[in-house]
Amino acid sequence: MRSWLEEWWARLRPEHARVPVFYDESYRMPFTGLELSTGYETRRVDFTTWYLLETGVTRAEDVHRPEPCSYEQLARVHDVAYLESLGRPETLARIYAVDPFDVPVDTVLDTVRRVCGGTVEAARMALADKRPVANLAGGFHHAAPGHGGGFCALNDIAVALAALRADGFDGSTVVVDLDAHPPDGTAECFAGDPKVWIGSLSGSDWGRVPGVDEVLLPPGCGDAEYLAALEALLGRMPRAQLAFVIAGGDVLRGDRFGLLGLTLKGARRRDLAVARALRGCPSVWLPGGGYHEESWKVFAGSVLVVGGRGHQPIQARFDPLSARFRSISRLLSREANSDWEPITQEDLEGALGHGTSRAPRVLGYFNAQSIEYALFRYGLLQHLERLGYGRLRVEIGPTGMGERIQLLGQSGGTEHLLVDCILERRRIEQEDYLFVHWLTLRHPRAQFSSLRPQLPGQEVPGLGMSREAGEMLMLMAERVNLAGVAFRPMWFHLAVVARARFRFLDPARQGRFEALMRDLAHVPLLEATRLVTEGRVRLNGQPYAWEADDMVSRRAPGADDAEAIAAERERCHFTVEPAPAVQ
């Protein structure tokens, strides 16, 4: 294992320790319902990137924006008929486990082609500079020449190596595949190639994969057994002139699709062992899969390792989205407090005596233009454009309950309501909060289906941006010096989605909620929220009705009521009634 002395020496030579990374905001897949239906966190690549940038591990000048792969590059690996089929939404829907009508074909293909371009450019840089380089997405090892699957449409490793060979590279290559699933597509791409060695540790038995030095590990395999198998695999790995490493994030215990049982510390030790074995060999590091809420930390750790910071911990409660938004908020605050402020139409009318009334402001502070500008700076407008909406605009105005914010956008010649929010300043237990009466995030271009069923309270499918919305509301509360944000979830799934940031104000209510999540953990969220809504859940043997009480997210820590929460959580036991028999 790499010693502390080696890491210390690497930090004394920052020009060697800093790791070039390839990333683009468009790496985020434009599937708004994928997280709820499969557990796939479409922000995972962003989380890794934001952590690296916000903590200073990576500097802005280390981030390279790739160009999409050309079809000429893709055609060196993939069949022409298959590449043509990717233009059909049905093909992409099968690969990504979504409905065909939920596939924005051009946006999806731009994303996967750009990720492939990142792997190509990372490989060229690694060879030229004789160093490790990371592409913060990629490792699409289930894509074969004539088909894709398992969230893999194009095989970026095979495309990258084909591009290098077209450039004149003729050296031997190793692929160290440490995703939790076998590299079936990669093996098919390199079938019979004597200059490519593929080694794999996986936890899924898909039968023998020809051409792969594959080790099948037992379900739940922990750190010690995994690392012993890895050392043996690396001992069999031949020397090479180039290496691709898939540092899969789906190896963590509890991953939705992976069957292994590593800890974050074990995954870090895995990467340290691989980096040691590849010392002196140009290498491209890729994240592969990951369907655990902490899987982004795995590849962030991989970048720490190849940058000589392998023993640097990632804070357990570090929230990359919150850190990123707060960093942008500080920039916005400095802009707002700068000596120069633009003259608005309202200012001109007031100065000339033509204005009859001030334009409405949310909480007496935010006007429509400032909200739209913030949405732009946080990257949310750009994401909506990738979902197919244009001419985005914000409207605000008063209602009987508070002030209303609406975000509208056009698609197919029709203007749609995308975000509808009603806010007010409300006093709760001697403190003033930003209270959210109503918040709906609407994706009217999408449709409900068996893969994306309608949730209670939904008119159209959601945008998959609830975490971003919650963070923006908290920053709005801070800007006007409120204690935090509060809302009243009317359904179980809303409380589950908000749980990372919010908790019930009443400790006993929080305890019951945590017990309910514990006892329904084996049930998919879509089904669980229906069970609660339909009254099929019992609390200690008695019928249970959902309690729509206040949840709050405070700027400052509240009272320490952990004991009261724990006591109620242990007192409560929830069970599910069987479905009524069909007559």
N, C-alpha and C positions, 0 to 999 in steps of 0.2 A: 504494500500500500504506500502511496506517495507520502513522504515524511513532511513534518512541519517545516523542516529546514528547506526542502525543495519549494514549498509554497512561499516561504519567506523570500527565497532567492528570486522566484518568479515575480513577486510584487516589487522587488528592487529593479526589475526590468519590465516596466509596464508596457513598453512597445511590443514585447513578446507575449505578455499575459493577457492583454485586451483581445477579446475574441470578436472578429467580424461576424455580424449576424445579418441574415436576409429576412425582411419582413415588409408587409404592406397592409394597410387597413383593410384592403379587400380580401385578405386571407380569411376573414370571417365568413362562414357559409351563410347564405341568405335563406335559411330555413327557420321560420319563426316558431314552428311547433315541435321541432326535433327534440329539444331539451325535455319537454313534458312527456313525449311519447317514448323516448328511448334513453333519456338520461345523458344524451350527448350535449356537452356544454360548448356551444358555438363560440363563446368568448375565450376559450382556453388559450388559444394562441395570443390573444390580446393580453390576458392576465400575465402570461409569462413575460411578454415584451414590456408591459407596464412595470412589473416588478423590477426587471433589469434596469430600466431607465430611471424609475423613481428612487431606487436605492443607489444609483451611481455605478452599478456593476458594468453597465454598458452606457457609453456616451452617444449623443445624437450622431456624431460623425462615424460611429461604428456600425450604424444601421444602414443597410444598402437596400434600395427599392428595386426589385427585379422586374424585367420585362416578361410578358407572357411568352411561353415557348411557341415557336412557329409550328404550323402543321407539317412542314418539312422535317423538323426535328422529331415530332411525334410519330411520323410515318416510318421512321427508322426502326421503331419498336412495335407499333400497333398496326393491326390490319386496317386497310383502307375502309372495308365495310364496317368495321367496328367504330372507327372514327366518324364515319358518316352517321351511324346510329346514335351517337352522342348528341346530335342535334335534335333528337326526338325526346320530349319530356318523359315518355314511358321508360326509356332506357335509364335515364338519370334517376327517376323515381324508384326503380328497382334497386339501384346501387345504394341509394341513400335512405331507403325505407320510408319514403314519403309518398303522397298522392301525386299523380302526374300534373294535376291542375295547380299544385303548390310549388311547381318547379319553374323559376325564372331562368330559362335555358341559357340565355346569353350571359347573365350574371354568374351562374354556376360555372360555366365553361371558362369564363374569364378568370374566376378564382382558381380553378384547378390548373389551368395553363400557367398562371402566374406563379403558383407554388412550384410547379415543375421548372419554370424558369429560374426560380430561386435556387433549386437544387443544382441545376446546370451551372449557374454562375458561381455558386458556392464551391462546386467541384473544381472549376477552373481556377478560382482564387486559391484553394487549398493546394493544388498542384504547383501553381506559380510561386507561392510564398512558403511552401513546405511547412504548413501549419494546420491546426484544426480550424474549421469554419462551421458555423451553425446556420441552418435554415430553420426558422421557428415554426414552420409547418412542413408536412411531407412525411415520407416513409410509407407511401401508398402500396404496400406489399401484396395486396390481394388482386391488383390489376394485372391481368395477363395480356398477351398480344391481341386476343380476340374477344375478351370480355372483362367486365369489372365486377366488383362486389364488395361488401363489407366496408362501405364508405370510401372505396378506392376506385376512381374512374380511370386514372392514368398512372402508370408506374414511373414515378419521377426518378428513381435510382437507375432503372434501365435506360430511360431517356437521357439522363445525364451522362452515363458511361458511353452511350452511342455518340453523343455530341463530342465527347473528349476524343473518341477514336476517330471521328471525322476530322478533328483538329490535328491528329497525328499521334495521340497517346496510344502506346501499344503495351503498357506494363500490366502486371498482374494486379488483381483487385480482390479485396475481401469484403463481404457484406456480413456484418455482425448484427443479426436481427434479434433484438431482445424485447420485442413486442410479445404480449402474452399469447399470440396466435401464430400459427405456422405461416411461413412466407410462400404460400402456394403460387401466387402470381409471379413473384420475383423468380422462383425456380423455373417456371415455364418460360419466362423471358430469356433466361440464361441457359436453357437446356442445351447440354452438349458443349458449352463454352469452357475450354480447358483453362482459361486465364481468369476465371471467376470462381472463388470459393465462397459458399454461403454456409454460415453457422447459425444455429437457432436454438434458443431455449424457449419452450412454450408450455402452456398448461392445458392445451386443448388437443384432444386426440382426433385428428382428421384423417387418420391413416398415414402411411409412409409417404412423404413428399420426396419424389426422386430428385437427386442432385443436391440434397441438403444434408449437412452434418447436423442432424436434428436430435435434440434431447427433449423427451417428453417428461415433464415433471408432474408429480401427483397433485391433485386438487388441494389447495390451501398450503402449498409448499412455502415454508418460511425462509427467513434470511439465511440461516446457516446452511441448510440443504441447497438452496439456490446458489449461494456463493461458491460452495464446493463444486457444484456442477459447472459453474461458469469458469472457474480456474481450470478445470479439465478441458473444457471446450477451447479456451484460449491457448492452452498448451498444445492443442492439435492444429491451431490456426497457422497456415503457412505465412512466411514473410511476403510482403506485398509492397507495391509502389503507391497504392491508394486504398483507402478504406472508407466504407459507408457504415455508419452506426445508427441503428434504429433503437434509441433509448426509450422504449415504450413506457408510457405512463399508466398502462392498464395492468401493471403487475401488482398494484397495491391491493392489500386485503380489503375486501368489500367492493371492489370495482364491479360495475353492473354486468359487464360482459367477460372480464378476465376471471380466471379461476385460481389465480395464485394468491399468496398471502404475505407479500413483502410489506415492510414498514418503509416510511420515507427514509429512515437512516439506512436500511438495507439497500434501497434503490440508489442512494448516494454511494454506498460502498461498491455496488455493482459498477457504477460509472468510473469510480477511481481505479478499479481493477482493469477495466477496458482501456482507459487512458494510459495506464502504465504499460499495458501490453502493446499499445500502438505508438509509444513514444518514438518520435523521429519519422513517423509515417504520416503523410498528408491525410487528413480525414475530414469527412462531412458528417455532421451530427444532425439527426432528424428525430422528431418527437413520436412518430407513430401514433397509436391509439391511446385513449385514456378516457374513462367514463366514471371517474370518481371525482368528488368535489375538490379534492386536493391534487388531482393529477397534474395540474399546471405546475405544481411545485417540483415534480419529478424532473421535467426538462429544464426548469430554471436551475435546479441543482446540477444538471448536466453541463450547462454553460458555466456555472461556477467552477466545476471540476476542470474543464479544459482551459479555463482562464487562471488556473493556479489558486483558486479560492475554495477548494473542495471541502474544507472544514468550516466554512462560513455558514452558520445556520440561517434558515428562513423563519422569521417570527411566526409562531403558531397562529396568531390572530391577524396577520397582515392581510388586508383586503386590497388587492391591486386596483379594483375599480374605484373604490373610495379614494385611494391615494392619488390615482390619476385625475379624478374629477376635482379633488381639492387643489392639486397643482395648477390645473387650468383655472379654477376659481380665484386663486391668488393672482394669476396674471390678469384676469378680468377686473379684480379689485384695483390693481395698480393702474389699469387703463382708466377705470372710473374715477380714480383720484388724481389723475395726471393734471397738469396745468391747462392742457387744451381739451376742450369739450366741444363736440360738433353742435352747430346751431340747428335746431329742429324747426319744422314748419310751425309748431305750436309756439316756439319762442318768437318767431317773426310776427305771427298774428297778434300775440300779446303785446309786443313792442309797438305795433302799428295801431293798436286799439281795435283790431278786427275780431279778435277771439271772443267768443261768448262763454265758453266754459272749458275747463282743463280736460285734456284727454284722460280717460280712466286709467287708474294704476292699481295693480294688485298689491294689497297690503300697504297701499299708499306709497309704493316705491317702484314697482316693476311695470313698465309700459310694454305694449305689444312688440315694439322693435327690440327692446333690450332682451325680452324672452326669446325672440326668434334668433337674435345674435348669439345668445348663450347656447341654444340648441345647435347652432352651426358650430360653435367652438368646441362643444363636447362631442361632435361627430355624429349626432343623432339625425340631422337632416340628410347627411350623406348616406347614412344607412337606409333611411326611408327611400331615398332615390334609387338605391340598389334593389329595393323591393318593388320598384315600378311606379313610384309616385313623383310627380313633378309640380312645379309652381306652388311650392309649400308656403303657407302664410299663417300667421297667428292673429287671432281675434280675442279681445278681452272685453268684459262688461259685467255689470252688476246683476245679481239675482236675489231672490228673497232669502236665500241661505248664506250667500257670500258672493265672492267674485269668481267669475267663470273665465277659464282659459280654454280656447279651442285651437287645435292645429288642424288645418285643412290642406289637402293635396289633391291634385288632379291625376286621373288615370283613365284612358279610353275616352277622353272628351268629357268626363264627368268629374265634378268636384266631390270629394269624399271627406267625411269627418274621421280623422285618424286618432286624435286625442281630445278627450273631453274631461275637464277637471273643474271642480268647485271647491274653493278654499275660503277659510275665514280664520281670523285670530280668535282663539277661544281660551278662556281661563279654566284650567284643570288642576285641582288640588294646589291652589295658591301660585300657580305658574302659568304663563301665557305660552300657548303652543300654536303652531300652524296646523289647523285641523282640516283634514281632507274629507269633505262630505261625500265626494264622488270622484272617481278616477277610472276611466275606461280607455284602454289602448286598443284600437280597432284596426283590423287588417281586412277591409271589405273585399279585396281581390282574392282572398283565400276562401276555402270552403270547408265545412264540416264533413267528416267521413268517419269510417270505422277506425282509421289511423289517427284521426284528429277529431274526436267526438266533442259535442257541444257541452261545455261546463255550465253549471248553474249560474244564471245572471248574464250569460253571453248572448249577444245578438249575432255577432260575427266573430270569427277567430281573432285571437290577440296578436300583438306585434312582437311578443317575446322581449319586451324592453322594460319589464317591471323593475328590475334592479336599477337600471339607469334612471328611471322616473323617481324612484325612492331617494336616490342619491341627490338628484337635482332639488327635490323638495327640501331635503335637509340643508343643503347649501343656501336655499332661499330663506329658510328659517334663521340660519346663522347671520345672513346679511342684514336682517331686520331685528336681530338680537332677541329672538324667541328661544324658549327653553328646548324646543325640539319639534318633532312632527308627531301627530296623533291621527289615528283613524279607527274605524270600527268595522272589522271584517265581517261581512254578512255570510260568508261561507268558509268552510274548513280549508279549502285549497288556497284561499287568499292569505290566511294566517300562516300556512306552511311556506308559501313563497316569500313572505315578509319576515320569517323568523330569524334570518341572519342579522337583521338590523333592528327589528322591533320585538317587544315583549309586552304581554298583558300587564296593565298597570296594577291590577289586583294580584298579589302573589298566589293566592289560592287558585285563581283562574289560570294563571300561568302554569301552575302545577298540574291542573287537570288537562291542559292543552299538551303538555309534555308527555303525560301518561297516554293520552289519545294517540299522539304520534308514535310513541313506543309500541303500543299494542296493535297499531295498524301498519307498522313498518313493513310487514310482509305483503301488503296490498299495494298495488300501483296507485299513485295519487289520484288518477282519474276515477278509479273505482272507489277509492276511500271516500272522496268527497261526495260521491253519489250515495254511498251507504249511510253517511251521516245525514245528508239531506233527506233521504227517504225514511229516516227514523229506524234504521235497521241495526243501530249500534246501541248497546246497553252499558250502563255504568254501574258496576257492582250489582249486576243482575236486574237493574231497573232501566226502563226506557230513557234514552238520553236525547235531548234536543240541543242543537248547537247554540252556544251562548255568544251573542254578538256584542262583546264588551270592548272597551277602549284598549288599543295597543299603542304604545308610544316608543319613540326612538329619541333618547335624550342626548343633548350635547355634552352634558356633564354626568358623571356617575350618580345614580340614585341611591336610595337606602339599600343596605345589604340585607336582603330578605331571602338569601339562598336557602336557609334552613326551612323557612315556611313553604317555599316552593317545593323543596325536596319532600317534606312531610306530606303535602297534598298529593304529590306525584306517586308516592309509595302507597298512599291510602286508596288510590283510584285504580281500578282494573276494568278495562273495556273489552267487550266481546262483541261478536257479530252474529246476528240472527241469520239462520239459513234463508235462502230465497224461497218465497212461497211456491208450493208445488203447482205446476201447470196442469190445469184441468183438461 
